[in-house]
Amino acid sequence: QAVVDFERLGEHAAAFQGHDVGFCCLGTTRAKAGADGFVRVDRDYVAQAAELARSGGCKHFVLQSSQGANAQSRFLYLRVKGEVENLVQAVGFDRCTILRPAVLLCKRQESRPTEWIAQQFLGVVARVFPTAYSVPVETVARAMVACVLQPGEGKVKVLENRAIHELGKA
């Protein structure tokens, strides 16, 4: 495990050397970082990490993005997620897998009352429609590992929420 300063990520290139697979789940919230900080973390840091990983020999990059990611979106969150997907694909990995989960169900250390209410509601909905609006983070993690263990199906593969659920159960 290497701890890096994302403001000086280029100085930590050695941490990205010699890995066949890279996993990226980096992200923040606009509420926590502000609009500029959100863009810096969710797009710029991720794109730079992908470039360093590729330069270090990474062949398969696995990116956690978001349901609805679209570089043309009017919504900042979805636009930034779409932009970073495009940037990561342009790096030129042998394989790139992008996961687009819906609302992530997890326990958080910090208090986010609105998100907590949404998770409680979606937790109930998930019992009836398990793949529609949410996904447990553990399922996403299992899907990320599983996609690496499967034979490659093309250069870029995008997994939407339902596919994440299916792969995460395998």
RAJO-V315290 format. One line per field, one symbol per residue. ss: DSSP state (a for helix, b for strand, c for the rest). burial: 1 if it has 16 or more other C-alpha atoms within 10 Angstrom, else 0. A space follows every 50 residues. Layout:
# RAJO-V315290
ss = ???
burial = ???
This chain:
# RAJO-V315290
ss = cccccaaaaaaaaaaaccccbbbbcccccaaaaaaaaaaaaaaaaaaaaa aaaaaccccbbbbbcccccccccccaaaaaaaaaaaaaaaccccbbbbbb ccbbbcccccccaaaaaaaaaaaaaaaacccccbbbaaaaaaaaaaaaac cccccbbbbbaaaaaaaaac
burial = 00000100000110110000111000100000000011111111111111 11111111111111111111100001111111111011101110111111 11111000000000000010011001000110111110110111001100 00000101111111101100
